[in-house]
């Protein structure tokens, strides 16, 4: 964790929690996508979703979630800043997600988020978020 002070560690955790809450609260897709750098990547390919490359593609994927899902809930724990300097960081967190598709059966997923983050204009943003399911 070289180079990572407590303020940065908390800001990184807040970044990931804020992103998940923006999705769970069904804020605008723009609000959720704003947690990403301009060329950020959202990789949920381990559960059959396409990889979204670039903030516009991330926004479109999130908008699709809002359209197809009646509800989503993310629960995060076990945050770990694995490596960091003053401008980049790698962190992980366990995630349990519950969803209710429109007209479909509810589901739950367990896994971990692997996140590459970059500091942009003094704020941490997601450069790449990869979901890695458990089991």
Secondary structure, 3 states (H helix, E strand, C coil): CCCCCHHHHHHHHHHHHHHHHHHHCCCCHHHHHCCEEEEEEEECHHHCCCEEECHHHHHHHHHHHHHHEEEEEEEEEEEEEEEECCCEEEEEEEEEEEEEECCCCEEEEEEEEEEEEEEECCEEEEEEEEEEECC
